[in-house]
């Protein structure tokens, strides 16, 4: 059996102000497809300003959306190849 090493690089970028953090996620797949997703976090006014926490929340939300888009893409490809509706791919 031949094994192939494949790697994906995911990029995350953040835009922040005192109360809001926005994250943009991008993955480039080996077939040239780019999948993009966004996430956001809002700091409650009584919470201390911790930019790292906002990045973690917004980043996690962007990565979660990216994951869901990749699952949908995989489903669509299975369906197109098989000519039938595939079973739900669980996370």
Helices and strands as residue ranges (DSSP letters): E 10-16, E 20-28, E 34-42, H 51-82
